Amino acid sequence: MKILIWIKKEDAISGNITEHHIQCPQPGYQNYIQVIISQDEFVRLRDKALDTKETYPDFARKHYHDLDKEFDETAFGD
């Protein structure tokens, strides 16, 4: 199976895909090109994108330092 994606022209030249889109991005479409990749390559890109994004639990722990402590103390009545 082959998958069509849109990537930045600079990424195509460098060989390092920093972001990708399923549909042509608007505006700025003139800075993107359409490429064909394998299913395995697509899965790797998606995994890479997910690995770099902060999850909500990570965000909460980072910005609400006492959240876990308060929950532990009130959850079980200790």
N, CA, C, O and CB atoms as a CASP TS submission, in Angstrom:
PFRMAT TS
TARGET T0000
AUTHOR 0000-0000-0000
METHOD Language model
MODEL 1
PARENT N/A
ATOM      1  N   MET     1       0.838  -1.168   0.000  1.00  0.00           N
ATOM      2  CA  MET     1       0.000   0.000   0.000  1.00  0.00           C
ATOM      3  C   MET     1       0.892   1.242   0.000  1.00  0.00           C
ATOM      4  O   MET     1       1.913   1.285   0.687  1.00  0.00           O
ATOM      5  CB  MET     1      -0.958  -0.008   1.214  1.00  0.00           C
ATOM      6  N   LYS     2       0.500   2.234  -0.766  1.00  0.00           N
ATOM      7  CA  LYS     2       1.206   3.505  -0.820  1.00  0.00           C
ATOM      8  C   LYS     2       0.279   4.602  -0.305  1.00  0.00           C
ATOM      9  O   LYS     2      -0.936   4.531  -0.491  1.00  0.00           O
ATOM     10  CB  LYS     2       1.691   3.817  -2.266  1.00  0.00           C
ATOM     11  N   ILE     3       0.845   5.602   0.333  1.00  0.00           N
ATOM     12  CA  ILE     3       0.066   6.688   0.918  1.00  0.00           C
ATOM     13  C   ILE     3       0.601   8.014   0.391  1.00  0.00           C
ATOM     14  O   ILE     3       1.812   8.231   0.337  1.00  0.00           O
ATOM     15  CB  ILE     3       0.121   6.645   2.475  1.00  0.00           C
ATOM     16  N   LEU     4      -0.316   8.900   0.002  1.00  0.00           N
ATOM     17  CA  LEU     4       0.049  10.234  -0.469  1.00  0.00           C
ATOM     18  C   LEU     4       0.010  11.210   0.700  1.00  0.00           C
ATOM     19  O   LEU     4      -0.980  11.269   1.429  1.00  0.00           O
ATOM     20  CB  LEU     4      -0.898  10.702  -1.607  1.00  0.00           C
ATOM     21  N   ILE     5       1.085  11.974   0.882  1.00  0.00           N
ATOM     22  CA  ILE     5       1.126  13.007   1.912  1.00  0.00           C
ATOM     23  C   ILE     5       1.724  14.282   1.315  1.00  0.00           C
ATOM     24  O   ILE     5       2.347  14.246   0.254  1.00  0.00           O
ATOM     25  CB  ILE     5       1.953  12.532   3.149  1.00  0.00           C
ATOM     26  N   TRP     6       1.532  15.376   1.986  1.00  0.00           N
ATOM     27  CA  TRP     6       2.111  16.661   1.607  1.00  0.00           C
ATOM     28  C   TRP     6       3.204  17.007   2.602  1.00  0.00           C
ATOM     29  O   TRP     6       2.991  16.932   3.812  1.00  0.00           O
ATOM     30  CB  TRP     6       1.029  17.781   1.555  1.00  0.00           C
ATOM     31  N   ILE     7       4.375  17.385   2.102  1.00  0.00           N
ATOM     32  CA  ILE     7       5.492  17.790   2.961  1.00  0.00           C
ATOM     33  C   ILE     7       6.062  19.108   2.448  1.00  0.00           C
ATOM     34  O   ILE     7       5.815  19.507   1.310  1.00  0.00           O
ATOM     35  CB  ILE     7       6.598  16.687   3.003  1.00  0.00           C
ATOM     36  N   LYS     8       6.829  19.777   3.306  1.00  0.00           N
ATOM     37  CA  LYS     8       7.493  21.011   2.893  1.00  0.00           C
ATOM     38  C   LYS     8       8.546  20.698   1.837  1.00  0.00           C
ATOM     39  O   LYS     8       9.182  19.645   1.873  1.00  0.00           O
ATOM     40  CB  LYS     8       8.135  21.726   4.108  1.00  0.00           C
ATOM     41  N   LYS     9       8.719  21.614   0.908  1.00  0.00           N
ATOM     42  CA  LYS     9       9.739  21.437  -0.127  1.00  0.00           C
ATOM     43  C   LYS     9      11.119  21.295   0.498  1.00  0.00           C
ATOM     44  O   LYS     9      11.927  20.485   0.042  1.00  0.00           O
ATOM     45  CB  LYS     9       9.722  22.619  -1.110  1.00  0.00           C
ATOM     46  N   GLU    10      11.395  22.074   1.536  1.00  0.00           N
ATOM     47  CA  GLU    10      12.698  22.009   2.215  1.00  0.00           C
ATOM     48  C   GLU    10      12.948  20.634   2.818  1.00  0.00           C
ATOM     49  O   GLU    10      14.079  20.146   2.815  1.00  0.00           O
ATOM     50  CB  GLU    10      12.782  23.076   3.309  1.00  0.00           C
ATOM     51  N   ASP    11      11.886  20.004   3.339  1.00  0.00           N
ATOM     52  CA  ASP    11      12.021  18.668   3.918  1.00  0.00           C
ATOM     53  C   ASP    11      12.347  17.640   2.840  1.00  0.00           C
ATOM     54  O   ASP    11      13.108  16.702   3.076  1.00  0.00           O
ATOM     55  CB  ASP    11      10.736  18.270   4.657  1.00  0.00           C
ATOM     56  N   ALA    12      11.766  17.822   1.656  1.00  0.00           N
ATOM     57  CA  ALA    12      12.048  16.902   0.548  1.00  0.00           C
ATOM     58  C   ALA    12      13.513  17.028   0.128  1.00  0.00           C
ATOM     59  O   ALA    12      14.161  16.029  -0.185  1.00  0.00           O
ATOM     60  CB  ALA    12      11.110  17.187  -0.659  1.00  0.00           C
ATOM     61  N   ILE    13      14.023  18.237   0.122  1.00  0.00           N
ATOM     62  CA  ILE    13      15.422  18.460  -0.264  1.00  0.00           C
ATOM     63  C   ILE    13      16.376  17.906   0.793  1.00  0.00           C
ATOM     64  O   ILE    13      17.378  17.273   0.461  1.00  0.00           O
ATOM     65  CB  ILE    13      15.688  19.962  -0.479  1.00  0.00           C
ATOM     66  N   SER    14      16.059  18.149   2.068  1.00  0.00           N
ATOM     67  CA  SER    14      16.955  17.703   3.149  1.00  0.00           C
ATOM     68  C   SER    14      16.820  16.212   3.438  1.00  0.00           C
ATOM     69  O   SER    14      17.752  15.591   3.947  1.00  0.00           O
ATOM     70  CB  SER    14      16.673  18.492   4.421  1.00  0.00           C
ATOM     71  N   GLY    15      15.667  15.638   3.116  1.00  0.00           N
ATOM     72  CA  GLY    15      15.435  14.229   3.420  1.00  0.00           C
ATOM     73  C   GLY    15      14.945  13.985   4.833  1.00  0.00           C
ATOM     74  O   GLY    15      14.812  12.835   5.251  1.00  0.00           O
ATOM     75  N   ASN    16      14.674  15.057   5.582  1.00  0.00           N
ATOM     76  CA  ASN    16      14.199  14.954   6.954  1.00  0.00           C
ATOM     77  C   ASN    16      12.810  15.572   7.036  1.00  0.00           C
ATOM     78  O   ASN    16      12.672  16.794   6.999  1.00  0.00           O
ATOM     79  CB  ASN    16      15.178  15.649   7.943  1.00  0.00           C
ATOM     80  N   ILE    17      11.786  14.741   7.147  1.00  0.00           N
ATOM     81  CA  ILE    17      10.406  15.236   7.179  1.00  0.00           C
ATOM     82  C   ILE    17      10.080  15.698   8.598  1.00  0.00           C
ATOM     83  O   ILE    17      10.028  14.896   9.531  1.00  0.00           O
ATOM     84  CB  ILE    17       9.397  14.132   6.708  1.00  0.00           C
ATOM     85  N   THR    18       9.863  17.002   8.743  1.00  0.00           N
ATOM     86  CA  THR    18       9.562  17.566  10.058  1.00  0.00           C
ATOM     87  C   THR    18       8.070  17.629  10.336  1.00  0.00           C
ATOM     88  O   THR    18       7.651  17.566  11.492  1.00  0.00           O
ATOM     89  CB  THR    18      10.153  18.947  10.175  1.00  0.00           C
ATOM     90  N   GLU    19       7.267  17.751   9.294  1.00  0.00           N
ATOM     91  CA  GLU    19       5.812  17.714   9.438  1.00  0.00           C
ATOM     92  C   GLU    19       5.206  17.218   8.136  1.00  0.00           C
ATOM     93  O   GLU    19       5.794  17.352   7.063  1.00  0.00           O
ATOM     94  CB  GLU    19       5.243  19.116   9.816  1.00  0.00           C
ATOM     95  N   HIS    20       4.031  16.648   8.256  1.00  0.00           N
ATOM     96  CA  HIS    20       3.351  16.150   7.060  1.00  0.00           C
ATOM     97  C   HIS    20       1.849  16.373   7.210  1.00  0.00           C
ATOM     98  O   HIS    20       1.333  16.537   8.316  1.00  0.00           O
ATOM     99  CB  HIS    20       3.665  14.641   6.823  1.00  0.00           C
ATOM    100  N   HIS    21       1.171  16.375   6.079  1.00  0.00           N
ATOM    101  CA  HIS    21      -0.271  16.604   6.051  1.00  0.00           C
ATOM    102  C   HIS    21      -0.908  15.614   5.084  1.00  0.00           C
ATOM    103  O   HIS    21      -0.297  15.211   4.094  1.00  0.00           O
ATOM    104  CB  HIS    21      -0.599  18.072   5.640  1.00  0.00           C
ATOM    105  N   ILE    22      -2.137  15.232   5.384  1.00  0.00           N
ATOM    106  CA  ILE    22      -2.894  14.340   4.514  1.00  0.00           C
ATOM    107  C   ILE    22      -3.516  15.147   3.372  1.00  0.00           C
ATOM    108  O   ILE    22      -3.650  14.644   2.256  1.00  0.00           O
ATOM    109  CB  ILE    22      -3.990  13.587   5.317  1.00  0.00           C
ATOM    110  N   GLN    23      -3.892  16.387   3.650  1.00  0.00           N
ATOM    111  CA  GLN    23      -4.443  17.287   2.637  1.00  0.00           C
ATOM    112  C   GLN    23      -3.466  18.440   2.445  1.00  0.00           C
ATOM    113  O   GLN    23      -2.683  18.758   3.339  1.00  0.00           O
ATOM    114  CB  GLN    23      -5.864  17.813   3.049  1.00  0.00           C
ATOM    115  N   CYS    24      -3.520  19.052   1.288  1.00  0.00           N
ATOM    116  CA  CYS    24      -2.646  20.187   1.004  1.00  0.00           C
ATOM    117  C   CYS    24      -2.963  21.333   1.958  1.00  0.00           C
ATOM    118  O   CYS    24      -4.107  21.783   2.018  1.00  0.00           O
ATOM    119  CB  CYS    24      -2.799  20.645  -0.467  1.00  0.00           C
ATOM    120  N   PRO    25      -1.972  21.813   2.704  1.00  0.00           N
ATOM    121  CA  PRO    25      -2.207  22.899   3.661  1.00  0.00           C
ATOM    122  C   PRO    25      -2.610  24.204   2.961  1.00  0.00           C
ATOM    123  O   PRO    25      -2.066  24.554   1.913  1.00  0.00           O
ATOM    124  CB  PRO    25      -0.953  23.131   4.507  1.00  0.00           C
ATOM    125  N   GLN    26      -3.550  24.899   3.547  1.00  0.00           N
ATOM    126  CA  GLN    26      -3.990  26.199   3.042  1.00  0.00           C
ATOM    127  C   GLN    26      -3.880  27.185   4.188  1.00  0.00           C
ATOM    128  O   GLN    26      -4.322  26.820   5.277  1.00  0.00           O
ATOM    129  CB  GLN    26      -5.458  26.144   2.473  1.00  0.00           C
ATOM    130  N   PRO    27      -3.367  28.340   4.080  1.00  0.00           N
ATOM    131  CA  PRO    27      -2.571  28.857   2.947  1.00  0.00           C
ATOM    132  C   PRO    27      -1.155  28.296   2.985  1.00  0.00           C
ATOM    133  O   PRO    27      -0.809  27.514   3.871  1.00  0.00           O
ATOM    134  CB  PRO    27      -2.526  30.406   2.969  1.00  0.00           C
ATOM    135  N   GLY    28      -0.369  28.688   2.050  1.00  0.00           N
ATOM    136  CA  GLY    28       1.012  28.242   1.974  1.00  0.00           C
ATOM    137  C   GLY    28       1.221  27.023   1.107  1.00  0.00           C
ATOM    138  O   GLY    28       2.290  26.413   1.128  1.00  0.00           O
ATOM    139  N   TYR    29       0.206  26.665   0.348  1.00  0.00           N
ATOM    140  CA  TYR    29       0.275  25.451  -0.463  1.00  0.00           C
ATOM    141  C   TYR    29       1.466  25.450  -1.412  1.00  0.00           C
ATOM    142  O   TYR    29       1.970  24.381  -1.759  1.00  0.00           O
ATOM    143  CB  TYR    29      -1.002  25.287  -1.253  1.00  0.00           C
ATOM    144  N   GLN    30       1.929  26.628  -1.842  1.00  0.00           N
ATOM    145  CA  GLN    30       3.041  26.690  -2.789  1.00  0.00           C
ATOM    146  C   GLN    30       4.364  26.239  -2.170  1.00  0.00           C
ATOM    147  O   GLN    30       5.335  26.010  -2.891  1.00  0.00           O
ATOM    148  CB  GLN    30       3.185  28.101  -3.320  1.00  0.00           C
ATOM    149  N   ASN    31       4.412  26.109  -0.846  1.00  0.00           N
ATOM    150  CA  ASN    31       5.631  25.655  -0.167  1.00  0.00           C
ATOM    151  C   ASN    31       5.630  24.150   0.096  1.00  0.00           C
ATOM    152  O   ASN    31       6.546  23.641   0.742  1.00  0.00           O
ATOM    153  CB  ASN    31       5.799  26.399   1.146  1.00  0.00           C
ATOM    154  N   TYR    32       4.626  23.436  -0.389  1.00  0.00           N
ATOM    155  CA  TYR    32       4.483  22.000  -0.155  1.00  0.00           C
ATOM    156  C   TYR    32       4.470  21.223  -1.462  1.00  0.00           C
ATOM    157  O   TYR    32       4.102  21.741  -2.517  1.00  0.00           O
ATOM    158  CB  TYR    32       3.209  21.716   0.632  1.00  0.00           C
ATOM    159  N   ILE    33       4.883  19.962  -1.360  1.00  0.00           N
ATOM    160  CA  ILE    33       4.787  19.056  -2.498  1.00  0.00           C
ATOM    161  C   ILE    33       4.156  17.754  -2.028  1.00  0.00           C
ATOM    162  O   ILE    33       4.211  17.419  -0.844  1.00  0.00           O
ATOM    163  CB  ILE    33       6.186  18.802  -3.139  1.00  0.00           C
ATOM    164  N   GLN    34       3.566  17.032  -2.950  1.00  0.00           N
ATOM    165  CA  GLN    34       2.947  15.754  -2.626  1.00  0.00           C
ATOM    166  C   GLN    34       3.935  14.639  -2.911  1.00  0.00           C
ATOM    167  O   GLN    34       4.576  14.622  -3.962  1.00  0.00           O
ATOM    168  CB  GLN    34       1.639  15.548  -3.425  1.00  0.00           C
ATOM    169  N   VAL    35       4.059  13.706  -1.973  1.00  0.00           N
ATOM    170  CA  VAL    35       4.964  12.565  -2.145  1.00  0.00           C
ATOM    171  C   VAL    35       4.214  11.280  -1.825  1.00  0.00           C
ATOM    172  O   VAL    35       3.189  11.297  -1.144  1.00  0.00           O
ATOM    173  CB  VAL    35       6.225  12.704  -1.240  1.00  0.00           C
ATOM    174  N   ILE    36       4.729  10.187  -2.317  1.00  0.00           N
ATOM    175  CA  ILE    36       4.171   8.859  -2.050  1.00  0.00           C
ATOM    176  C   ILE    36       5.121   8.131  -1.116  1.00  0.00           C
ATOM    177  O   ILE    36       6.320   8.051  -1.382  1.00  0.00           O
ATOM    178  CB  ILE    36       3.950   8.046  -3.374  1.00  0.00           C
ATOM    179  N   ILE    37       4.588   7.600  -0.024  1.00  0.00           N
ATOM    180  CA  ILE    37       5.402   6.836   0.925  1.00  0.00           C
ATOM    181  C   ILE    37       4.725   5.499   1.189  1.00  0.00           C
ATOM    182  O   ILE    37       3.543   5.316   0.901  1.00  0.00           O
ATOM    183  CB  ILE    37       5.609   7.623   2.257  1.00  0.00           C
ATOM    184  N   SER    38       5.493   4.576   1.738  1.00  0.00           N
ATOM    185  CA  SER    38       4.941   3.264   2.084  1.00  0.00           C
ATOM    186  C   SER    38       4.146   3.365   3.385  1.00  0.00           C
ATOM    187  O   SER    38       4.244   4.353   4.113  1.00  0.00           O
ATOM    188  CB  SER    38       6.073   2.206   2.217  1.00  0.00           C
ATOM    189  N   GLN    39       3.373   2.345   3.657  1.00  0.00           N
ATOM    190  CA  GLN    39       2.598   2.296   4.897  1.00  0.00           C
ATOM    191  C   GLN    39       3.535   2.304   6.101  1.00  0.00           C
ATOM    192  O   GLN    39       3.245   2.963   7.099  1.00  0.00           O
ATOM    193  CB  GLN    39       1.692   1.044   4.927  1.00  0.00           C
ATOM    194  N   ASP    40       4.649   1.584   6.025  1.00  0.00           N
ATOM    195  CA  ASP    40       5.617   1.553   7.124  1.00  0.00           C
ATOM    196  C   ASP    40       6.201   2.938   7.399  1.00  0.00           C
ATOM    197  O   ASP    40       6.340   3.339   8.554  1.00  0.00           O
ATOM    198  CB  ASP    40       6.743   0.568   6.809  1.00  0.00           C
ATOM    199  N   GLU    41       6.541   3.664   6.336  1.00  0.00           N
ATOM    200  CA  GLU    41       7.068   5.013   6.504  1.00  0.00           C
ATOM    201  C   GLU    41       6.027   5.932   7.130  1.00  0.00           C
ATOM    202  O   GLU    41       6.360   6.775   7.964  1.00  0.00           O
ATOM    203  CB  GLU    41       7.527   5.576   5.161  1.00  0.00           C
ATOM    204  N   PHE    42       4.783   5.773   6.735  1.00  0.00           N
ATOM    205  CA  PHE    42       3.709   6.584   7.292  1.00  0.00           C
ATOM    206  C   PHE    42       3.546   6.316   8.788  1.00  0.00           C
ATOM    207  O   PHE    42       3.380   7.250   9.572  1.00  0.00           O
ATOM    208  CB  PHE    42       2.393   6.306   6.554  1.00  0.00           C
ATOM    209  N   VAL    43       3.593   5.057   9.178  1.00  0.00           N
ATOM    210  CA  VAL    43       3.466   4.703  10.593  1.00  0.00           C
ATOM    211  C   VAL    43       4.627   5.298  11.388  1.00  0.00           C
ATOM    212  O   VAL    43       4.423   5.804  12.492  1.00  0.00           O
ATOM    213  CB  VAL    43       3.422   3.163  10.770  1.00  0.00           C
ATOM    214  N   ARG    44       5.823   5.245  10.849  1.00  0.00           N
ATOM    215  CA  ARG    44       6.983   5.849  11.527  1.00  0.00           C
ATOM    216  C   ARG    44       6.811   7.358  11.697  1.00  0.00           C
ATOM    217  O   ARG    44       7.140   7.907  12.749  1.00  0.00           O
ATOM    218  CB  ARG    44       8.272   5.559  10.740  1.00  0.00           C
ATOM    219  N   LEU    45       6.297   8.028  10.668  1.00  0.00           N
ATOM    220  CA  LEU    45       6.057   9.469  10.776  1.00  0.00           C
ATOM    221  C   LEU    45       5.016   9.780  11.841  1.00  0.00           C
ATOM    222  O   LEU    45       5.189  10.711  12.627  1.00  0.00           O
ATOM    223  CB  LEU    45       5.610  10.036   9.431  1.00  0.00           C
ATOM    224  N   ARG    46       3.943   9.011  11.870  1.00  0.00           N
ATOM    225  CA  ARG    46       2.890   9.227  12.869  1.00  0.00           C
ATOM    226  C   ARG    46       3.418   8.977  14.276  1.00  0.00           C
ATOM    227  O   ARG    46       3.123   9.742  15.194  1.00  0.00           O
ATOM    228  CB  ARG    46       1.685   8.314  12.589  1.00  0.00           C
ATOM    229  N   ASP    47       4.196   7.912  14.451  1.00  0.00           N
ATOM    230  CA  ASP    47       4.778   7.622  15.761  1.00  0.00           C
ATOM    231  C   ASP    47       5.726   8.733  16.193  1.00  0.00           C
ATOM    232  O   ASP    47       5.736   9.135  17.357  1.00  0.00           O
ATOM    233  CB  ASP    47       5.518   6.280  15.734  1.00  0.00           C
ATOM    234  N   LYS    48       6.517   9.223  15.254  1.00  0.00           N
ATOM    235  CA  LYS    48       7.449  10.310  15.549  1.00  0.00           C
ATOM    236  C   LYS    48       6.680  11.556  15.980  1.00  0.00           C
ATOM    237  O   LYS    48       7.084  12.233  16.925  1.00  0.00           O
ATOM    238  CB  LYS    48       8.335  10.621  14.319  1.00  0.00           C
ATOM    239  N   ALA    49       5.590  11.861  15.305  1.00  0.00           N
ATOM    240  CA  ALA    49       4.777  13.026  15.652  1.00  0.00           C
ATOM    241  C   ALA    49       4.152  12.861  17.033  1.00  0.00           C
ATOM    242  O   ALA    49       4.095  13.823  17.799  1.00  0.00           O
ATOM    243  CB  ALA    49       3.681  13.249  14.600  1.00  0.00           C
ATOM    244  N   LEU    50       3.691  11.682  17.357  1.00  0.00           N
ATOM    245  CA  LEU    50       3.075  11.442  18.663  1.00  0.00           C
ATOM    246  C   LEU    50       4.100  11.487  19.784  1.00  0.00           C
ATOM    247  O   LEU    50       3.796  11.953  20.882  1.00  0.00           O
ATOM    248  CB  LEU    50       2.361  10.099  18.672  1.00  0.00           C
ATOM    249  N   ASP    51       5.309  11.008  19.523  1.00  0.00           N
ATOM    250  CA  ASP    51       6.351  11.000  20.545  1.00  0.00           C
ATOM    251  C   ASP    51       6.785  12.395  20.949  1.00  0.00           C
ATOM    252  O   ASP    51       7.207  12.604  22.086  1.00  0.00           O
ATOM    253  CB  ASP    51       7.541  10.227  20.058  1.00  0.00           C
ATOM    254  N   THR    52       6.689  13.350  20.042  1.00  0.00           N
ATOM    255  CA  THR    52       7.157  14.698  20.340  1.00  0.00           C
ATOM    256  C   THR    52       6.092  15.560  20.975  1.00  0.00           C
ATOM    257  O   THR    52       6.399  16.657  21.443  1.00  0.00           O
ATOM    258  CB  THR    52       7.650  15.355  19.093  1.00  0.00           C
ATOM    259  N   LYS    53       4.850  15.108  21.008  1.00  0.00           N
ATOM    260  CA  LYS    53       3.774  15.903  21.584  1.00  0.00           C
ATOM    261  C   LYS    53       3.586  15.548  23.055  1.00  0.00           C
ATOM    262  O   LYS    53       3.660  14.383  23.445  1.00  0.00           O
ATOM    263  CB  LYS    53       2.464  15.686  20.806  1.00  0.00           C
ATOM    264  N   GLU    54       3.347  16.558  23.844  1.00  0.00           N
ATOM    265  CA  GLU    54       3.146  16.363  25.268  1.00  0.00           C
ATOM    266  C   GLU    54       1.720  15.880  25.520  1.00  0.00           C
ATOM    267  O   GLU    54       0.769  16.460  24.998  1.00  0.00           O
ATOM    268  CB  GLU    54       3.430  17.666  26.045  1.00  0.00           C
ATOM    269  N   THR    55       1.569  14.843  26.300  1.00  0.00           N
ATOM    270  CA  THR    55       0.241  14.339  26.629  1.00  0.00           C
ATOM    271  C   THR    55      -0.381  15.186  27.737  1.00  0.00           C
ATOM    272  O   THR    55       0.324  15.920  28.430  1.00  0.00           O
ATOM    273  CB  THR    55       0.311  12.856  27.056  1.00  0.00           C
ATOM    274  N   TYR    56      -1.678  15.086  27.901  1.00  0.00           N
ATOM    275  CA  TYR    56      -2.331  15.869  28.947  1.00  0.00           C
ATOM    276  C   TYR    56      -1.834  15.512  30.350  1.00  0.00           C
ATOM    277  O   TYR    56      -1.579  16.416  31.145  1.00  0.00           O
ATOM    278  CB  TYR    56      -3.829  15.670  28.874  1.00  0.00           C
ATOM    279  N   PRO    57      -1.688  14.215  30.682  1.00  0.00           N
ATOM    280  CA  PRO    57      -1.153  13.914  32.016  1.00  0.00           C
ATOM    281  C   PRO    57       0.237  14.515  32.248  1.00  0.00           C
ATOM    282  O   PRO    57       0.536  14.976  33.349  1.00  0.00           O
ATOM    283  CB  PRO    57      -1.091  12.410  32.215  1.00  0.00           C
ATOM    284  N   ASP    58       1.083  14.512  31.216  1.00  0.00           N
ATOM    285  CA  ASP    58       2.399  15.130  31.345  1.00  0.00           C
ATOM    286  C   ASP    58       2.264  16.631  31.582  1.00  0.00           C
ATOM    287  O   ASP    58       2.957  17.197  32.426  1.00  0.00           O
ATOM    288  CB  ASP    58       3.246  14.862  30.091  1.00  0.00           C
ATOM    289  N   PHE    59       1.373  17.266  30.836  1.00  0.00           N
ATOM    290  CA  PHE    59       1.122  18.698  30.997  1.00  0.00           C
ATOM    291  C   PHE    59       0.643  19.000  32.417  1.00  0.00           C
ATOM    292  O   PHE    59       1.128  19.933  33.056  1.00  0.00           O
ATOM    293  CB  PHE    59       0.082  19.185  29.966  1.00  0.00           C
ATOM    294  N   ALA    60      -0.309  18.205  32.904  1.00  0.00           N
ATOM    295  CA  ALA    60      -0.862  18.444  34.238  1.00  0.00           C
ATOM    296  C   ALA    60       0.214  18.300  35.309  1.00  0.00           C
ATOM    297  O   ALA    60       0.293  19.125  36.219  1.00  0.00           O
ATOM    298  CB  ALA    60      -2.020  17.476  34.520  1.00  0.00           C
ATOM    299  N   ARG    61       1.030  17.276  35.212  1.00  0.00           N
ATOM    300  CA  ARG    61       2.097  17.089  36.202  1.00  0.00           C
ATOM    301  C   ARG    61       3.117  18.228  36.155  1.00  0.00           C
ATOM    302  O   ARG    61       3.647  18.643  37.186  1.00  0.00           O
ATOM    303  CB  ARG    61       2.804  15.750  35.970  1.00  0.00           C
ATOM    304  N   LYS    62       3.378  18.717  34.970  1.00  0.00           N
ATOM    305  CA  LYS    62       4.361  19.775  34.790  1.00  0.00           C
ATOM    306  C   LYS    62       3.855  21.105  35.358  1.00  0.00           C
ATOM    307  O   LYS    62       4.626  21.863  35.947  1.00  0.00           O
ATOM    308  CB  LYS    62       4.702  19.928  33.305  1.00  0.00           C
ATOM    309  N   HIS    63       2.556  21.388  35.180  1.00  0.00           N
ATOM    310  CA  HIS    63       2.017  22.686  35.554  1.00  0.00           C
ATOM    311  C   HIS    63       1.254  22.689  36.878  1.00  0.00           C
ATOM    312  O   HIS    63       1.007  23.750  37.451  1.00  0.00           O
ATOM    313  CB  HIS    63       1.121  23.173  34.474  1.00  0.00           C
ATOM    314  N   TYR    64       0.888  21.529  37.354  1.00  0.00           N
ATOM    315  CA  TYR    64       0.184  21.430  38.626  1.00  0.00           C
ATOM    316  C   TYR    64       0.971  20.461  39.505  1.00  0.00           C
ATOM    317  O   TYR    64       0.614  19.290  39.636  1.00  0.00           O
ATOM    318  CB  TYR    64      -1.308  20.956  38.429  1.00  0.00           C
ATOM    319  N   HIS    65       2.029  20.962  40.095  1.00  0.00           N
ATOM    320  CA  HIS    65       2.995  20.139  40.808  1.00  0.00           C
ATOM    321  C   HIS    65       2.389  19.323  41.945  1.00  0.00           C
ATOM    322  O   HIS    65       2.816  18.194  42.185  1.00  0.00           O
ATOM    323  CB  HIS    65       4.076  21.005  41.348  1.00  0.00           C
ATOM    324  N   ASP    66       1.418  19.867  42.637  1.00  0.00           N
ATOM    325  CA  ASP    66       0.853  19.186  43.798  1.00  0.00           C
ATOM    326  C   ASP    66      -0.366  18.344  43.463  1.00  0.00           C
ATOM    327  O   ASP    66      -1.009  17.808  44.365  1.00  0.00           O
ATOM    328  CB  ASP    66       0.489  20.188  44.845  1.00  0.00           C
ATOM    329  N   LEU    67      -0.693  18.220  42.194  1.00  0.00           N
ATOM    330  CA  LEU    67      -1.900  17.503  41.791  1.00  0.00           C
ATOM    331  C   LEU    67      -1.895  16.056  42.269  1.00  0.00           C
ATOM    332  O   LEU    67      -2.874  15.599  42.860  1.00  0.00           O
ATOM    333  CB  LEU    67      -2.048  17.543  40.283  1.00  0.00           C
ATOM    334  N   ASP    68      -0.817  15.337  42.024  1.00  0.00           N
ATOM    335  CA  ASP    68      -0.755  13.931  42.438  1.00  0.00           C
ATOM    336  C   ASP    68      -0.818  13.796  43.949  1.00  0.00           C
ATOM    337  O   ASP    68      -1.482  12.892  44.458  1.00  0.00           O
ATOM    338  CB  ASP    68       0.520  13.275  41.914  1.00  0.00           C
ATOM    339  N   LYS    69      -0.140  14.676  44.679  1.00  0.00           N
ATOM    340  CA  LYS    69      -0.124  14.616  46.135  1.00  0.00           C
ATOM    341  C   LYS    69      -1.522  14.867  46.694  1.00  0.00           C
ATOM    342  O   LYS    69      -1.979  14.139  47.575  1.00  0.00           O
ATOM    343  CB  LYS    69       0.874  15.637  46.708  1.00  0.00           C
ATOM    344  N   GLU    70      -2.207  15.904  46.182  1.00  0.00           N
ATOM    345  CA  GLU    70      -3.550  16.202  46.650  1.00  0.00           C
ATOM    346  C   GLU    70      -4.505  15.058  46.364  1.00  0.00           C
ATOM    347  O   GLU    70      -5.336  14.717  47.206  1.00  0.00           O
ATOM    348  CB  GLU    70      -4.059  17.473  46.009  1.00  0.00           C
ATOM    349  N   PHE    71      -4.396  14.465  45.190  1.00  0.00           N
ATOM    350  CA  PHE    71      -5.261  13.352  44.829  1.00  0.00           C
ATOM    351  C   PHE    71      -5.011  12.167  45.763  1.00  0.00           C
ATOM    352  O   PHE    71      -5.959  11.550  46.249  1.00  0.00           O
ATOM    353  CB  PHE    71      -5.033  12.942  43.359  1.00  0.00           C
ATOM    354  N   ASP    72      -3.756  11.852  46.013  1.00  0.00           N
ATOM    355  CA  ASP    72      -3.422  10.718  46.874  1.00  0.00           C
ATOM    356  C   ASP    72      -3.952  10.921  48.283  1.00  0.00           C
ATOM    357  O   ASP    72      -4.420   9.973  48.915  1.00  0.00           O
ATOM    358  CB  ASP    72      -1.913  10.505  46.911  1.00  0.00           C
ATOM    359  N   GLU    73      -3.882  12.152  48.780  1.00  0.00           N
ATOM    360  CA  GLU    73      -4.332  12.412  50.147  1.00  0.00           C
ATOM    361  C   GLU    73      -5.848  12.398  50.279  1.00  0.00           C
ATOM    362  O   GLU    73      -6.371  11.977  51.311  1.00  0.00           O
ATOM    363  CB  GLU    73      -3.800  13.739  50.618  1.00  0.00           C
ATOM    364  N   THR    74      -6.558  12.848  49.259  1.00  0.00           N
ATOM    365  CA  THR    74      -8.023  12.933  49.364  1.00  0.00           C
ATOM    366  C   THR    74      -8.727  11.686  48.828  1.00  0.00           C
ATOM    367  O   THR    74      -9.856  11.396  49.226  1.00  0.00           O
ATOM    368  CB  THR    74      -8.523  14.156  48.613  1.00  0.00           C
ATOM    369  N   ALA    75      -8.092  10.970  47.959  1.00  0.00           N
ATOM    370  CA  ALA    75      -8.760   9.826  47.312  1.00  0.00           C
ATOM    371  C   ALA    75      -9.087   8.720  48.298  1.00  0.00           C
ATOM    372  O   ALA    75     -10.133   8.080  48.189  1.00  0.00           O
ATOM    373  CB  ALA    75      -7.889   9.266  46.200  1.00  0.00           C
ATOM    374  N   PHE    76      -8.216   8.493  49.245  1.00  0.00           N
ATOM    375  CA  PHE    76      -8.405   7.371  50.151  1.00  0.00           C
ATOM    376  C   PHE    76      -8.624   7.818  51.600  1.00  0.00           C
ATOM    377  O   PHE    76      -8.615   6.994  52.514  1.00  0.00           O
ATOM    378  CB  PHE    76      -7.210   6.447  50.075  1.00  0.00           C
ATOM    379  N   GLY    77      -8.821   9.124  51.806  1.00  0.00           N
ATOM    380  CA  GLY    77      -9.121   9.626  53.128  1.00  0.00           C
ATOM    381  C   GLY    77      -7.939   9.584  54.090  1.00  0.00           C
ATOM    382  O   GLY    77      -8.138   9.611  55.305  1.00  0.00           O
ATOM    383  N   ASP    78      -6.740   9.522  53.586  1.00  0.00           N
ATOM    384  CA  ASP    78      -5.562   9.467  54.475  1.00  0.00           C
ATOM    385  C   ASP    78      -5.217  10.821  55.021  1.00  0.00           C
ATOM    386  O   ASP    78      -4.258  10.954  55.782  1.00  0.00           O
ATOM    387  CB  ASP    78      -4.361   8.899  53.745  1.00  0.00           C
TER
END
